[in-house]
């Protein structure tokens, strides 16, 4: 039984750290949303991380795409 606990604990820690780093590095539309996601993964590490990866990405600002031909006059 304890053989299964160790890999589960490692996977839980990796998932939690991955979610935390992703939240910190992402640019959210509102800084309060970032704080709420951090609070959620601290209170519920596994469930909060899974919810963040499922639903949290829609609150991140979309990156602007570079288009070199946009203002080109020919």
Buried (B, 14 or more C-beta within 10 A) or exposed (E): EEEEEEEEEEEEEEBBEEBBEBBEEBEBEEEEBBEBBBEBBEEEBBEBBBBBEEEBEEBBEEEEEEEEEEEEEE
